[in-house]
Amino acid sequence: MIKRLDIMKKLSIISAILLGMFVFTSCENCQSCRQVTYDEEGSVYSDSNTPQEYCDDELTTIEEEEPVEVGGMSNEWVCE
């Protein structure tokens, strides 16, 4: 009877550890991002001022985007 209680105690401890590992590894990587346009001199020409939250793969895609340049203006994502 005592051995069975020891085994149950060990199993419950292991289960708690595994559950804790799952909870802490499932956190999302999120940031608030907005689009900003800069003029030829590097000054802010326009700012969407409405940041949206992007997470994980979507955030990675935005962060990897190169600025788009048209007619001396540069449009890029700014994430914080």
N, CA, C and O atoms as a GROMACS GRO file, in nm:
protein
  320
    1MET      N    1   0.082  -0.119   0.000
    1MET     CA    2   0.000   0.000   0.000
    1MET      C    3   0.086   0.125   0.000
    1MET      O    4   0.055   0.222  -0.069
    2ILE      N    5   0.195   0.124   0.077
    2ILE     CA    6   0.284   0.240   0.085
    2ILE      C    7   0.354   0.262  -0.049
    2ILE      O    8   0.369   0.377  -0.091
    3LYS      N    9   0.396   0.155  -0.116
    3LYS     CA   10   0.463   0.169  -0.245
    3LYS      C   11   0.368   0.231  -0.348
    3LYS      O   12   0.410   0.313  -0.430
    4ARG      N   13   0.244   0.192  -0.343
    4ARG     CA   14   0.146   0.245  -0.438
    4ARG      C   15   0.128   0.396  -0.416
    4ARG      O   16   0.116   0.471  -0.512
    5LEU      N   17   0.126   0.440  -0.290
    5LEU     CA   18   0.113   0.582  -0.260
    5LEU      C   19   0.237   0.659  -0.308
    5LEU      O   20   0.225   0.770  -0.360
    6ASP      N   21   0.355   0.599  -0.291
    6ASP     CA   22   0.478   0.662  -0.338
    6ASP      C   23   0.476   0.678  -0.490
    6ASP      O   24   0.515   0.782  -0.542
    7ILE      N   25   0.432   0.575  -0.561
    7ILE     CA   26   0.424   0.581  -0.707
    7ILE      C   27   0.324   0.688  -0.750
    7ILE      O   28   0.352   0.765  -0.842
    8MET      N   29   0.209   0.694  -0.685
    8MET     CA   30   0.107   0.794  -0.718
    8MET      C   31   0.160   0.936  -0.692
    8MET      O   32   0.134   1.028  -0.769
    9LYS      N   33   0.234   0.951  -0.583
    9LYS     CA   34   0.290   1.081  -0.550
    9LYS      C   35   0.392   1.123  -0.656
    9LYS      O   36   0.392   1.239  -0.699
   10LYS      N   37   0.477   1.030  -0.697
   10LYS     CA   38   0.577   1.060  -0.800
   10LYS      C   39   0.509   1.093  -0.933
   10LYS      O   40   0.551   1.186  -1.002
   11LEU      N   41   0.406   1.019  -0.968
   11LEU     CA   42   0.334   1.045  -1.093
   11LEU      C   43   0.266   1.182  -1.091
   11LEU      O   44   0.265   1.252  -1.193
   12SER      N   45   0.211   1.221  -0.979
   12SER     CA   46   0.146   1.351  -0.972
   12SER      C   47   0.248   1.464  -0.981
   12SER      O   48   0.220   1.568  -1.039
   13ILE      N   49   0.366   1.445  -0.923
   13ILE     CA   50   0.472   1.546  -0.932
   13ILE      C   51   0.520   1.559  -1.077
   13ILE      O   52   0.536   1.669  -1.128
   14ILE      N   53   0.542   1.446  -1.142
   14ILE     CA   54   0.586   1.447  -1.282
   14ILE      C   55   0.480   1.512  -1.370
   14ILE      O   56   0.513   1.591  -1.459
   15SER      N   57   0.354   1.480  -1.346
   15SER     CA   58   0.245   1.541  -1.423
   15SER      C   59   0.242   1.692  -1.405
   15SER      O   60   0.222   1.766  -1.501
   16ALA      N   61   0.260   1.738  -1.283
   16ALA     CA   62   0.260   1.882  -1.255
   16ALA      C   63   0.375   1.951  -1.326
   16ALA      O   64   0.358   2.061  -1.380
   17ILE      N   65   0.492   1.889  -1.327
   17ILE     CA   66   0.608   1.946  -1.396
   17ILE      C   67   0.583   1.953  -1.547
   17ILE      O   68   0.611   2.056  -1.610
   18LEU      N   69   0.530   1.846  -1.604
   18LEU     CA   70   0.502   1.846  -1.748
   18LEU      C   71   0.397   1.950  -1.785
   18LEU      O   72   0.409   2.018  -1.887
   19LEU      N   73   0.295   1.963  -1.704
   19LEU     CA   74   0.192   2.063  -1.728
   19LEU      C   75   0.251   2.204  -1.721
   19LEU      O   76   0.220   2.289  -1.805
   20GLY      N   77   0.335   2.228  -1.624
   20GLY     CA   78   0.401   2.358  -1.610
   20GLY      C   79   0.489   2.390  -1.730
   20GLY      O   80   0.492   2.504  -1.776
   21MET      N   81   0.561   2.290  -1.782
   21MET     CA   82   0.645   2.310  -1.899
   21MET      C   83   0.560   2.345  -2.020
   21MET      O   84   0.598   2.432  -2.098
   22PHE      N   85   0.446   2.280  -2.037
   22PHE     CA   86   0.357   2.307  -2.149
   22PHE      C   87   0.302   2.448  -2.141
   22PHE      O   88   0.298   2.519  -2.242
   23VAL      N   89   0.259   2.490  -2.025
   23VAL     CA   90   0.200   2.622  -2.007
   23VAL      C   91   0.302   2.731  -2.039
   23VAL      O   92   0.269   2.829  -2.106
   24PHE      N   93   0.425   2.717  -1.992
   24PHE     CA   94   0.525   2.821  -2.012
   24PHE      C   95   0.585   2.821  -2.152
   24PHE      O   96   0.638   2.924  -2.195
   25THR      N   97   0.580   2.710  -2.224
   25THR     CA   98   0.634   2.709  -2.360
   25THR      C   99   0.531   2.748  -2.463
   25THR      O  100   0.566   2.765  -2.580
   26SER      N  101   0.405   2.763  -2.426
   26SER     CA  102   0.303   2.799  -2.523
   26SER      C  103   0.278   2.950  -2.528
   26SER      O  104   0.179   2.994  -2.587
   27CYS      N  105   0.366   3.029  -2.466
   27CYS     CA  106   0.352   3.174  -2.470
   27CYS      C  107   0.374   3.224  -2.612
   27CYS      O  108   0.458   3.173  -2.685
   28GLU      N  109   0.297   3.326  -2.650
   28GLU     CA  110   0.310   3.384  -2.782
   28GLU      C  111   0.411   3.498  -2.781
   28GLU      O  112   0.427   3.567  -2.680
   29ASN      N  113   0.477   3.516  -2.893
   29ASN     CA  114   0.568   3.628  -2.913
   29ASN      C  115   0.488   3.734  -2.989
   29ASN      O  116   0.465   3.719  -3.109
   30CYS      N  117   0.447   3.840  -2.921
   30CYS     CA  118   0.361   3.942  -2.982
   30CYS      C  119   0.422   4.081  -2.968
   30CYS      O  120   0.492   4.111  -2.871
   31GLN      N  121   0.393   4.166  -3.067
   31GLN     CA  122   0.431   4.307  -3.061
   31GLN      C  123   0.325   4.389  -3.132
   31GLN      O  124   0.251   4.338  -3.216
   32SER      N  125   0.319   4.517  -3.097
   32SER     CA  126   0.230   4.610  -3.165
   32SER      C  127   0.308   4.674  -3.280
   32SER      O  128   0.416   4.728  -3.260
   33CYS      N  129   0.251   4.668  -3.400
   33CYS     CA  130   0.319   4.721  -3.520
   33CYS      C  131   0.227   4.818  -3.594
   33CYS      O  132   0.105   4.806  -3.591
   34ARG      N  133   0.291   4.915  -3.660
   34ARG     CA  134   0.218   5.011  -3.743
   34ARG      C  135   0.304   5.043  -3.865
   34ARG      O  136   0.425   5.019  -3.865
   35GLN      N  137   0.241   5.097  -3.969
   35GLN     CA  138   0.314   5.135  -4.089
   35GLN      C  139   0.349   5.283  -4.083
   35GLN      O  140   0.266   5.367  -4.050
   36VAL      N  141   0.474   5.313  -4.118
   36VAL     CA  142   0.523   5.450  -4.116
   36VAL      C  143   0.585   5.480  -4.252
   36VAL      O  144   0.658   5.398  -4.308
   37THR      N  145   0.554   5.599  -4.306
   37THR     CA  146   0.613   5.643  -4.432
   37THR      C  147   0.710   5.757  -4.404
   37THR      O  148   0.676   5.854  -4.336
   38TYR      N  149   0.831   5.744  -4.458
   38TYR     CA  150   0.935   5.846  -4.441
   38TYR      C  151   0.957   5.917  -4.574
   38TYR      O  152   0.948   5.855  -4.680
   39ASP      N  153   0.986   6.048  -4.570
   39ASP     CA  154   1.016   6.122  -4.692
   39ASP      C  155   1.163   6.103  -4.730
   39ASP      O  156   1.235   6.027  -4.666
   40GLU      N  157   1.205   6.173  -4.835
   40GLU     CA  158   1.341   6.157  -4.887
   40GLU      C  159   1.449   6.190  -4.784
   40GLU      O  160   1.559   6.136  -4.790
   41GLU      N  161   1.418   6.278  -4.689
   41GLU     CA  162   1.515   6.320  -4.589
   41GLU      C  163   1.513   6.232  -4.463
   41GLU      O  164   1.592   6.254  -4.371
   42GLY      N  165   1.425   6.134  -4.460
   42GLY     CA  166   1.416   6.044  -4.345
   42GLY      C  167   1.322   6.090  -4.236
   42GLY      O  168   1.315   6.029  -4.130
   43SER      N  169   1.248   6.198  -4.263
   43SER     CA  170   1.149   6.246  -4.166
   43SER      C  171   1.018   6.171  -4.185
   43SER      O  172   0.987   6.126  -4.295
   44VAL      N  173   0.942   6.157  -4.077
   44VAL     CA  174   0.814   6.088  -4.085
   44VAL      C  175   0.718   6.171  -4.169
   44VAL      O  176   0.690   6.286  -4.137
   45TYR      N  177   0.668   6.111  -4.277
   45TYR     CA  178   0.572   6.176  -4.365
   45TYR      C  179   0.430   6.144  -4.320
   45TYR      O  180   0.344   6.232  -4.314
   46SER      N  181   0.407   6.018  -4.288
   46SER     CA  182   0.278   5.977  -4.233
   46SER      C  183   0.297   5.855  -4.144
   46SER      O  184   0.387   5.774  -4.165
   47ASP      N  185   0.211   5.844  -4.045
   47ASP     CA  186   0.217   5.736  -3.947
   47ASP      C  187   0.075   5.689  -3.926
   47ASP      O  188  -0.014   5.770  -3.898
   48SER      N  189   0.051   5.559  -3.940
   48SER     CA  190  -0.085   5.507  -3.927
   48SER      C  191  -0.142   5.531  -3.787
   48SER      O  192  -0.264   5.535  -3.769
   49ASN      N  193  -0.055   5.548  -3.687
   49ASN     CA  194  -0.096   5.575  -3.549
   49ASN      C  195  -0.197   5.477  -3.493
   49ASN      O  196  -0.254   5.500  -3.386
   50THR      N  197  -0.221   5.370  -3.562
   50THR     CA  198  -0.313   5.268  -3.512
   50THR      C  199  -0.241   5.133  -3.509
   50THR      O  200  -0.262   5.048  -3.595
   51PRO      N  201  -0.154   5.115  -3.409
   51PRO     CA  202  -0.081   4.988  -3.403
   51PRO      C  203  -0.176   4.870  -3.383
   51PRO      O  204  -0.277   4.880  -3.314
   52GLN      N  205  -0.140   4.760  -3.444
   52GLN     CA  206  -0.214   4.636  -3.428
   52GLN      C  207  -0.118   4.531  -3.374
   52GLN      O  208   0.002   4.536  -3.400
   53GLU      N  209  -0.173   4.438  -3.299
   53GLU     CA  210  -0.090   4.334  -3.240
   53GLU      C  211  -0.074   4.218  -3.338
   53GLU      O  212  -0.171   4.165  -3.391
   54TYR      N  213   0.052   4.180  -3.359
   54TYR     CA  214   0.085   4.066  -3.444
   54TYR      C  215   0.166   3.968  -3.360
   54TYR      O  216   0.247   4.009  -3.277
   55CYS      N  217   0.144   3.839  -3.383
   55CYS     CA  218   0.209   3.736  -3.302
   55CYS      C  219   0.275   3.630  -3.390
   55CYS      O  220   0.234   3.605  -3.503
   56ASP      N  221   0.377   3.568  -3.334
   56ASP     CA  222   0.445   3.451  -3.387
   56ASP      C  223   0.480   3.464  -3.535
   56ASP      O  224   0.554   3.555  -3.573
   57ASP      N  225   0.430   3.374  -3.621
   57ASP     CA  226   0.468   3.372  -3.763
   57ASP      C  227   0.430   3.501  -3.834
   57ASP      O  228   0.506   3.550  -3.918
   58GLU      N  229   0.315   3.554  -3.802
   58GLU     CA  230   0.270   3.679  -3.865
   58GLU      C  231   0.366   3.794  -3.829
   58GLU      O  232   0.399   3.877  -3.914
   59LEU      N  233   0.410   3.798  -3.704
   59LEU     CA  234   0.505   3.900  -3.660
   59LEU      C  235   0.639   3.881  -3.730
   59LEU      O  236   0.700   3.979  -3.774
   60THR      N  237   0.685   3.760  -3.742
   60THR     CA  238   0.811   3.731  -3.810
   60THR      C  239   0.806   3.778  -3.955
   60THR      O  240   0.902   3.837  -4.004
   61THR      N  241   0.695   3.753  -4.023
   61THR     CA  242   0.679   3.795  -4.162
   61THR      C  243   0.690   3.946  -4.174
   61THR      O  244   0.758   3.997  -4.263
   62ILE      N  245   0.623   4.019  -4.085
   62ILE     CA  246   0.626   4.165  -4.087
   62ILE      C  247   0.767   4.216  -4.059
   62ILE      O  248   0.815   4.308  -4.126
   63GLU      N  249   0.834   4.159  -3.960
   63GLU     CA  250   0.968   4.204  -3.924
   63GLU      C  251   1.070   4.179  -4.035
   63GLU      O  252   1.169   4.251  -4.046
   64GLU      N  253   1.046   4.078  -4.117
   64GLU     CA  254   1.139   4.045  -4.224
   64GLU      C  255   1.114   4.124  -4.352
   64GLU      O  256   1.196   4.120  -4.444
   65GLU      N  257   1.002   4.195  -4.360
   65GLU     CA  258   0.970   4.273  -4.480
   65GLU      C  259   1.069   4.388  -4.496
   65GLU      O  260   1.101   4.459  -4.401
   66GLU      N  261   1.115   4.406  -4.618
   66GLU     CA  262   1.202   4.517  -4.651
   66GLU      C  263   1.116   4.642  -4.674
   66GLU      O  264   1.001   4.630  -4.718
   67PRO      N  265   1.169   4.761  -4.644
   67PRO     CA  266   1.093   4.884  -4.672
   67PRO      C  267   1.062   4.896  -4.822
   67PRO      O  268   1.143   4.856  -4.906
   68VAL      N  269   0.946   4.950  -4.853
   68VAL     CA  270   0.905   4.970  -4.992
   68VAL      C  271   0.931   5.116  -5.026
   68VAL      O  272   0.881   5.206  -4.959
   69GLU      N  273   1.009   5.139  -5.133
   69GLU     CA  274   1.042   5.276  -5.173
   69GLU      C  275   0.974   5.309  -5.305
   69GLU      O  276   0.988   5.236  -5.403
   70VAL      N  277   0.901   5.422  -5.305
   70VAL     CA  278   0.833   5.470  -5.425
   70VAL      C  279   0.848   5.622  -5.430
   70VAL      O  280   0.807   5.692  -5.338
   71GLY      N  281   0.906   5.672  -5.539
   71GLY     CA  282   0.918   5.816  -5.557
   71GLY      C  283   0.988   5.888  -5.443
   71GLY      O  284   0.947   5.998  -5.406
   72GLY      N  285   1.090   5.830  -5.388
   72GLY     CA  286   1.165   5.892  -5.279
   72GLY      C  287   1.103   5.871  -5.141
   72GLY      O  288   1.163   5.910  -5.040
   73MET      N  289   0.987   5.812  -5.136
   73MET     CA  290   0.921   5.784  -5.007
   73MET      C  291   0.947   5.638  -4.970
   73MET      O  292   0.952   5.552  -5.058
   74SER      N  293   0.964   5.613  -4.842
   74SER     CA  294   0.990   5.478  -4.792
   74SER      C  295   0.882   5.439  -4.693
   74SER      O  296   0.857   5.512  -4.596
   75ASN      N  297   0.818   5.326  -4.716
   75ASN     CA  298   0.711   5.277  -4.628
   75ASN      C  299   0.760   5.151  -4.559
   75ASN      O  300   0.804   5.056  -4.625
   76GLU      N  301   0.753   5.149  -4.427
   76GLU     CA  302   0.800   5.031  -4.353
   76GLU      C  303   0.719   5.008  -4.225
   76GLU      O  304   0.649   5.097  -4.177
   77TRP      N  305   0.732   4.886  -4.173
   77TRP     CA  306   0.667   4.850  -4.047
   77TRP      C  307   0.756   4.892  -3.931
   77TRP      O  308   0.878   4.877  -3.936
   78VAL      N  309   0.693   4.944  -3.826
   78VAL     CA  310   0.762   4.976  -3.702
   78VAL      C  311   0.692   4.897  -3.591
   78VAL      O  312   0.572   4.913  -3.567
   79CYS      N  313   0.767   4.811  -3.524
   79CYS     CA  314   0.709   4.727  -3.419
   79CYS      C  315   0.773   4.760  -3.284
   79CYS      O  316   0.894   4.784  -3.276
   80GLU      N  317   0.693   4.761  -3.181
   80GLU     CA  318   0.740   4.792  -3.045
   80GLU      C  319   0.688   4.689  -2.948
   80GLU      O  320   0.717   4.697  -2.828
   0.00000   0.00000   0.00000
